[in-house]
């Protein structure tokens, strides 16, 4: 039986806006049997030690499929589709097309819309400062959780280097010229490991040649 960890008690502003809706929608579409563990957000349940053991970033949704834990809404939806054999084609090209548009939703379209939501929350006269402060606070939360995930680990998802490390390292590279990673020694070591890989060095050199710059200019 699948257990869906979703919101129960939640602040009024969040009602109807939370990502556990995506997971429950997928469960309803696939017809997989499930039950819901309703989390007490207002009581701090998402920040507790018990939930942190199954949710890397203290977020919902999470599913527990008889001991197999999946966090992150897009990963949950894809897992449920694969498990049920519904909502996703069986051929590799069809599956990849679905995965492509899952990434497009959560990594291209959603972040921009979330920024607009931030602007609505903050005083428009002070929006630039407020958005930067808010973004730094949230970034610190993500990086703190990444730091915890990397305790005793070389790579983010598995023992071996995977596609997840390509994506995560490239995301971290976007803030390499800031001070955001400075308080996190495990993340800094992870970053160095990832970008020391020969395939990355080849990639960077080929890219530099392609765009007509020195490798040192873009490292």
Beta strands, then each sheet from edge to edge (+ up, - down):
strand 1: 2-9
strand 2: 34-40
strand 3: 62-65
strand 4: 68-71
sheet 1: 2+ 1+ 3- 4+
end
